[in-house]
Amino acid sequence: AGMLAIREGAGKCAPALLEPIADLEVLTPGEYLGDVIGDLGTRRAQIQSIEGQDDLQSVRALLPLGETFSYTTALRSLSQGRASYSMEFKYYEPVPDHIVKTLVMA
């Protein structure tokens, strides 16, 4: 009954589903930079900057928090355990339409 009420109410208004966005910084040796950026692309990240110091590269990106699950393991695999990251909550953003449709159908 509760789910039917939500679906009916959502049809009568224009609700917006929001997702948390994290500010992410990845520190990686230069040899793994391409792999790190490629993986972030599959996670809907918006690359903000790439800066280098000697062989260490810093990648800053905005990343939906829902895409960070298993990121520690993925980053460790991509960089043979040599990359690290930090992140903090930045803001909320509307969920893309194609993802909303998937969630509503579930």
KEVEXLUM-413238 format. One record per residue (C-alpha): residue number from 1; residue in three letters; x, y, z. Coordinates in Angstrom, 2 decimals, decimal comma. Layout:
REM KEVEXLUM-413238
+-----+-----+---------+---------+---------+
|   i |  aa |       x |       y |       z |
+-----+-----+---------+---------+---------+
| NUM | ala |       X |       Y |       Z |
...
+-----+-----+---------+---------+---------+
END
This chain:
REM KEVEXLUM-413238
+-----+-----+---------+---------+---------+
|   i |  aa |       x |       y |       z |
+-----+-----+---------+---------+---------+
|   1 | ala |    0,00 |    0,00 |    0,00 |
|   2 | gly |    2,83 |    2,37 |    0,85 |
|   3 | met |    4,57 |    1,78 |   -2,47 |
|   4 | leu |    1,33 |    2,40 |   -4,37 |
|   5 | ala |    0,86 |    5,69 |   -2,52 |
|   6 | ile |    4,39 |    6,78 |   -3,40 |
|   7 | arg |    3,93 |    5,91 |   -7,08 |
|   8 | glu |    0,57 |    7,68 |   -7,21 |
|   9 | gly |    1,96 |   10,76 |   -5,47 |
|  10 | ala |    5,02 |   10,84 |   -7,70 |
|  11 | gly |    2,77 |   10,82 |  -10,75 |
|  12 | lys |    0,92 |   13,92 |   -9,54 |
|  13 | cys |    3,97 |   16,05 |   -8,82 |
|  14 | ala |    7,47 |   16,42 |  -10,18 |
|  15 | pro |    9,66 |   14,85 |   -7,51 |
|  16 | ala |   13,42 |   14,96 |   -7,81 |
|  17 | leu |   15,55 |   12,08 |   -6,64 |
|  18 | leu |   18,88 |   13,39 |   -5,36 |
|  19 | glu |   22,18 |   11,60 |   -4,88 |
|  20 | pro |   25,16 |   12,67 |   -2,78 |
|  21 | ile |   28,25 |   13,79 |   -4,69 |
|  22 | ala |   31,73 |   13,35 |   -3,21 |
|  23 | asp |   34,84 |   15,42 |   -3,84 |
|  24 | leu |   37,48 |   12,77 |   -4,57 |
|  25 | glu |   41,25 |   13,04 |   -4,73 |
|  26 | val |   43,29 |   10,10 |   -6,00 |
|  27 | leu |   47,07 |   10,02 |   -5,62 |
|  28 | thr |   48,66 |    7,56 |   -8,03 |
|  29 | pro |   52,00 |    6,86 |   -9,65 |
|  30 | gly |   52,01 |    8,19 |  -13,22 |
|  31 | glu |   52,17 |    4,74 |  -14,78 |
|  32 | tyr |   48,64 |    3,99 |  -13,50 |
|  33 | leu |   47,07 |    7,35 |  -14,36 |
|  34 | gly |   45,29 |    6,13 |  -17,50 |
|  35 | asp |   43,77 |    3,14 |  -15,72 |
|  36 | val |   42,61 |    5,30 |  -12,81 |
|  37 | ile |   40,98 |    7,86 |  -15,10 |
|  38 | gly |   39,34 |    5,10 |  -17,16 |
|  39 | asp |   37,88 |    3,51 |  -14,04 |
|  40 | leu |   36,59 |    6,87 |  -12,79 |
|  41 | gly |   34,87 |    7,33 |  -16,16 |
|  42 | thr |   32,94 |    4,10 |  -15,70 |
|  43 | arg |   31,80 |    5,41 |  -12,31 |
|  44 | arg |   30,25 |    8,63 |  -13,73 |
|  45 | ala |   33,02 |   10,81 |  -12,31 |
|  46 | gln |   33,55 |   14,37 |  -13,53 |
|  47 | ile |   37,31 |   14,94 |  -13,65 |
|  48 | gln |   38,11 |   18,40 |  -12,26 |
|  49 | ser |   41,91 |   18,44 |  -12,49 |
|  50 | ile |   45,02 |   16,34 |  -12,96 |
|  51 | glu |   48,27 |   17,60 |  -11,49 |
|  52 | gly |   51,67 |   15,98 |  -11,28 |
|  53 | gln |   54,54 |   16,20 |   -8,86 |
|  54 | asp |   57,54 |   14,09 |   -9,85 |
|  55 | asp |   56,08 |   10,63 |  -10,51 |
|  56 | leu |   53,00 |   11,15 |   -8,29 |
|  57 | gln |   49,80 |   12,30 |  -10,01 |
|  58 | ser |   46,82 |   13,88 |   -8,26 |
|  59 | val |   43,39 |   13,43 |   -9,84 |
|  60 | arg |   40,50 |   15,47 |   -8,44 |
|  61 | ala |   36,98 |   14,49 |   -9,44 |
|  62 | leu |   33,35 |   14,78 |   -8,43 |
|  63 | leu |   31,87 |   11,33 |   -8,02 |
|  64 | pro |   28,38 |   10,07 |   -7,08 |
|  65 | leu |   28,72 |    8,42 |   -3,69 |
|  66 | gly |   26,79 |    5,39 |   -4,91 |
|  67 | glu |   29,61 |    4,70 |   -7,38 |
|  68 | thr |   32,25 |    4,49 |   -4,64 |
|  69 | phe |   31,27 |    1,05 |   -3,36 |
|  70 | ser |   34,17 |   -1,35 |   -3,97 |
|  71 | tyr |   36,37 |    1,56 |   -5,13 |
|  72 | thr |   39,08 |    0,73 |   -2,59 |
|  73 | thr |   39,47 |   -2,77 |   -4,01 |
|  74 | ala |   39,33 |   -1,55 |   -7,61 |
|  75 | leu |   41,95 |    1,14 |   -7,04 |
|  76 | arg |   44,22 |   -1,31 |   -5,26 |
|  77 | ser |   43,94 |   -3,72 |   -8,21 |
|  78 | leu |   44,52 |   -1,02 |  -10,83 |
|  79 | ser |   47,64 |    0,32 |   -9,14 |
|  80 | gln |   49,11 |   -2,81 |   -7,56 |
|  81 | gly |   48,32 |   -1,26 |   -4,18 |
|  82 | arg |   50,33 |    1,92 |   -4,82 |
|  83 | ala |   47,49 |    4,48 |   -5,23 |
|  84 | ser |   45,39 |    6,01 |   -2,47 |
|  85 | tyr |   42,36 |    8,26 |   -2,30 |
|  86 | ser |   40,40 |   10,51 |   -0,01 |
|  87 | met |   36,92 |   11,89 |   -0,39 |
|  88 | glu |   34,38 |   14,04 |    1,37 |
|  89 | phe |   30,75 |   14,93 |    0,80 |
|  90 | lys |   30,31 |   17,96 |   -1,48 |
|  91 | tyr |   26,60 |   18,41 |   -2,35 |
|  92 | tyr |   23,44 |   16,72 |   -3,68 |
|  93 | glu |   22,64 |   16,50 |   -7,37 |
|  94 | pro |   19,60 |   15,15 |   -9,29 |
|  95 | val |   19,96 |   11,52 |  -10,31 |
|  96 | pro |   20,19 |   11,10 |  -14,13 |
|  97 | asp |   16,89 |   10,12 |  -15,78 |
|  98 | his |   18,10 |    6,73 |  -17,04 |
|  99 | ile |   19,04 |    5,72 |  -13,49 |
| 100 | val |   15,76 |    7,02 |  -12,04 |
| 101 | lys |   13,84 |    4,85 |  -14,52 |
| 102 | thr |   15,84 |    1,80 |  -13,43 |
| 103 | leu |   15,14 |    2,53 |   -9,76 |
| 104 | val |   11,42 |    3,12 |  -10,30 |
| 105 | met |   11,06 |   -0,19 |  -12,16 |
| 106 | ala |   12,74 |   -2,13 |   -9,32 |
+-----+-----+---------+---------+---------+
END
